Amino acid sequence: MTPGRRSSTFTRLLRHGFTDPSAAERLLDSVELAPVRDDPVLLEALGATADPDLALHGLVRLLEAQNGPTAHRELLDTLIAAKPLRDRLLGVLGASAALADHLARHPGDWHALVTYEPRDLHPGVAEFERGLAEATDPVSLRVAYRRCLLSIAARDVCGTIDVADTAAELADLATATLRAALALASAAAPQDAAACRLAVIAMGKCGGHELNYVSDVDVIFVAEAAAEGADETKALAAATRLASHLMRICSETTVEGSIWPVDANLRPEGRNGPLVRTLSSHLAYYQRWAKTWEFQALLKARPVAGDPALGQAYLDALDPLVWQAAERENFVPDVQKMRRRVVENIPAAEIERELKLGPGGLRDVEFAVQLLQLVHGRTDASLRSGTTLHALQALAAGGYVGREDAARLDEAYRFLRSMEHRIQLYRLRRTHLVPEAEADQRRLGRSLGLRADPAAELIREWKRHTGVVRRLHEKLFYRPLLDAVAQLAPGEARLSPEAARERLVALGYADPAAALRHLEALASGVTRKAAIQRTLLPVLLGWFADSADPDAGLLNFRKVSDALGKTPWYLRLLRDEGAAAENLARVLSAGRLAPDLLMRAPEAVALLGRGDGTGPGGGGLEPRERGQLEQEIMAAVRRAENAAQGVTAARGVRRRELFRTAAADIVGSYGTETSPAEADQGALVDRVGAAVSDLTAATLAGTLRAVVRDGWGDTLPTRFAIIGMGRFGGHELGYGSDADVLFVHEPQDGVDEQEAAAAANKVVAEMRRLLQLPSADPPLLIDAGLRPEGKSGPLVRTLKSYEAYYRRWSLVWESQALLRAEPVAGDAELAGRFIELADPLRYPRRGLGDDAVREIRRLKARMESERLPRGADPKLHTKLGPGGLSDVEWTVQLIQLRHGHRVPGLRTTRTREALAAARETGLLSEEDTAVLDEAWVLATRVRNAVMLVRGRAGDTFPTEPRELAAVGRYLGYGAGHAGDMLDAYRRTARRARTVVEELFYADGA
């Protein structure tokens, strides 16, 4: 070839889409293409394929494989003269390396693409059965199957049929193949075939008439004895042998590969159940044992092979059960469980490339459609289609889905299925991953008609369609509810009141009538507020339905909106900050505490946004530091006219910050669409404990300042300090905890002790009164029960009095209590001297004597027996039960009392820090430390959950099912798994109790 011609050919090849023009030139110059190398028709046809290089290479291989010059010439002549063959053959060769391999092995099969009669355009099962009729063994069946597949792929890539037609034809080919395989199995075992009636029921995509190029073919087998009165056991054995042989014929790898795996795991009991059952056995299982997902699977059941009468009898028997599934007792939790995306098994690196299971993928569309079918198909037979797109069309026609939403979802689903088909067609391998290589993306994009910049256009279109699905698949459930109550789309079919009620019940709403009233109030009207809420509600309702109490979430949202709906920033916050809307939905439906705190001052909803720190109290959910809190509270106290006003302001800050802490805890525990739930449960506990403890300390400091200022001006007659005790001193307060404290004072120079004591007692009394006054803000209870002599002793003592008491009368339990002592408010120097006084008592130089150890054990046993509430289950009591908080804390405190003097790391008021220090110094093993830490964290989380859910403190799990489910959601358990949560708690506590008995009670401990 001359240089000029080479340059011209090179340019033409580039222009026609070849990526390796040099290799293409060599192939065009090969002897196989010599007669047509200059024919412009060939180059134009190659350039129209998905991958011109691949098509040319496949064509040369096919020509090389022809049996002699005559066959070679026939193929070339037909290729140039017949445009239908040219488009079909080159289209397949440019889209599928696997079918090019098939043609190279079976070079005569190109003739299957020559005929172009109208009857060939849409073959059905009968035509495919004729195409497979000559197969006499598994190998020839595979060859015939590939020949039929070749014709489907040719019509697909040429655009003769659309993606729905392609999927239907693939399902029809699978039907014909199953029939052929059953015929081969029956011919190999005629006695078995004569002994039974066997029906093959297609499930999944095959049953739904929407099969992929490469997919497992899901089936269920049902059989009966061939003659009435015959031995059923023998008939089932014969049917099982036939069914097993059928599966092997299709699935086993031969010299011609396999067809596809036949998967019978959707049968009753899955792979643990018998492969073949009688109809009565199937019916008994579904009536008694089947789960909701199994009825969902039956939506696609379709008899395809074997005894047609038996197959139809199977459908007739089970069909009524499918449409009663939405009335089952566990339907709602099952649906909530199924609605949560199952992505745990998808490698993190692959989730963004997943067409099927990834966010906005095919599964989202299919699940949404199937759920709506289950809910509404029981009263509307028009919805009972196994094909996703047909069912979606019927849902739109009946008003169950908005027409515009259905049209957009239809378009997105078709595009995603087309991508899936073309990805699988290339190698005929089962995959749902979008390829990473640019060359693969380019071929895929060109196969879908994207030619300007195929790879970039493909990714852009894919992301656009998945985005549509992500936005619509939730809206699909809820938008029609709004249309039904607000009558927004005149002329369009709407949900009837009964259908709306059914849908709300199916999505977890216990009081659908009230829910519809709330929706009507929120969505009706022509105001800006109503318009924005109509936009927000479809998504919010989905988040509410994901909680244990959707009704409470919707009711609380209505209350907040009634309070703030006319405030411009509120609706703008929810509309423009997606995180704020989701955070609000989580908070409003997670229990009573956070909504109650919010309702008392709804403007705190601003904290749920990203926050820039400029709003009241700072924006966002990050807890504020103690110094910031004290600064704000002290400033408010200074502005107040009297102590009551000052303390009211301090309690207002406390309420707002309690809401911030609770909201952050809920969001961190539930997770959001953009960030998963916090995996480190200990970190969640530590954050809550530190935030509530800092807030309590700041509130006490502000209250002390307000009372002193109101009664004495700038100087109290006595120096005064507050020492945090118990969980307060340990930075481990929960939402419902009292503030355990000691009060210590020291008269100012020249002040009479009686005057000083009177002033100190008056301060304490006024602080307690003001912090407990009935108001919109939650009270803060001050508990001084850990003081010397307990409730019998004076409420306030001087430092000298404490010193004298501890020197002469101190009991071992008081030394133990002082392990948690930490200054929290008041005179820092005086508080420091109190801690110096306490250190020798709580960290005794010689450790503990045997008598003291026995006394601690006796007190612990007495507490367990006397304080456990009557009727409470000890194994589920988080404070006093075996392996609960008391067990762990007393064990840690015994170690501190014994070894704190010589091990500085143990001199901490915090339980988890002391545990870690004991481990680091060898006093505890790694395993024992982990067991105790896990139990303590879990018990603390349960107490926090109970307070969040019920709005009042509790040490044991709720008994009311919705409350128990809400505690479960907070702890990471899905709907229907409350029993698993209780079992997990018992196991964790039991392991901790075993360690405690070794470390705390054993004589050698």
GINORHU-V384225 format. One line per field, one symbol per residue. psi: psi as a letter, one per 40 degrees, with the letter a starting at -180 (. if undefined). burial: # if it has 24 or more other ideal C-beta (glycine too) atoms within 12 Angstrom, else .. Layout:
psi=???
burial=???
//
This chain:
psi=hidddddddddddddeehegddddddddeiddeddedehdddddddeeidgdddddddddddddeigidddddddddddddhdddddddddddedhdddddddddgeeeddeedifideedgiadddddddedeheiddddddddddddddddddddeediaddddddddddddddddddddddddddgdddddeihhhhhiaadddeffiidhiihhihhhiiidiheihddddddddddddddddddddihadfaicihhhfeeiheaeeiidhiidddddddddddiiddddddedehhhdiahdddddddddddddddeedeeidedddddddddhhgedehideedeehddeihfaddddddddddddddeedegeeegiehddddddddddeeeihddddddddddddddddddddddddefihiehhidhddddddddddeehddgddddddddddddddddddddddddddddddddegdgieihihiddddddddddeehdgdddddddddddeiieidddddddddddddddddeeiegddddddddddddddedehdddddddddgdddddddddddeeadddddddddgdeeddeeadheeeaheiiiehiiidddddddddddddeididdddddddddddddddddddddddddddiidehiihdgdddddddddddddddddddddddddddddddebdhieiihihhhiadddeffiadeiihhiihiihiihehiddddddddddddddddddeehhaeiiihhhhfeeiheaeeiidhiiddddddddddehiddddddedehhhdiahdddddddddddddddghdeahidddddddddddddddddehiheihdeehddeiheaddddddddddddddeddegddegiehddddddddddeediiddddddddddddddddddddddddeeiiieiiidhddddddddddeehihefddddddddddddddddddddddddide.
burial=........#..##..####.#..#####...##..##....##.###################.##.....#.###.###.#.#####################.##.##.###.....#..#.#.###.##..#..#.###################.##.########################..#..##.################################.....#..#############.####...#########.###.....######.###.##...##################..##.###.###.###.##.#..###########.........#.############################..##############.######.##.#####################..#####....#########.#...##..##.###.##.###################.#....###...############.#..##.#######....##.##############################..##....##.###.#################################.#.....#####.##.#..##.###.##..#..###############################...##..##.#############################...################################........#########.###.##.....########.###.....######.##..##...#.################..##.###.###.####...#...##..##.##...#...#.....###########################..#.###############...##...##.#####################.######...#################..##.###.#########..###....
//
